[in-house]
Amino acid sequence: MLAEDFTIIDPNSPSWSAIRPYVEAVLRLEQNEGPSTWHRWGKQQIDTFLQKLPSPCSLLMAVWEAEDAVESDSGEQAASLHEQSTREMFVLGCVCEVVAGEVRSIRTFESLHDDDLPPLAELEPGYQHAFELMRVVRKLVAPVAWGLFTDKQTWNELIFTEDSDGVSVDKGELLTGLAQQGRCVLLGSQTYGASP
């Protein structure tokens, strides 16, 4: 799964703490001998998926969470003058560089320096920012084979769903189903006519 020269590009960035638990889980899977899984993510399944990707390429994940935003026309803090609205806040984002079926590096979005890319706090889950992220990743890392853009609830469902009633969970089928339900968007060079 991980290249021998695997590198974490920006471990001191503010958003690294959101990605760190997932990287630690992958490292545990990588170090275990024999069959091993983490929330039904199997080492063999991950290796097979990575081997089928073009080389070089990148995998991009971006997750937002709905948060109540309070707005006021006059700028006052009085509750009677506020309107409640929901705002999508960026909470997790990373790029994995894949070469010859192995993850060579992982980086947070803070390492993606480009004048056309808005600050992380201003990233929105719309197609314009998704395409801009993919353009910057292609320029700085490698073409995006798979880009996943979703909300926190769907991300958690994808990552943490395990067997229910003895039925094994195929994470690729689960992701395809979530995309078909409109709960996430998959973009990239491998998305046409394929499922992860």
Secondary structure, DSSP 8 states (H G I E B T S, - for coil): -EEEEEEES-TTSTTHHHHHHHHHHHHHHHHS-SS-EETTEEHHHHHHHHHTS-SSEEEEEEEEEEEEEEEESS----GGGEEEEEEEEEEEEEEEEEETTEEEEEEEGGG---TTS--GGG--SSHHHHHHHHHHHHHHT--EEEEEEEEHHHHHHHHH---BTTB---HHHHHHHHHHTTSEEEESTT-TT---
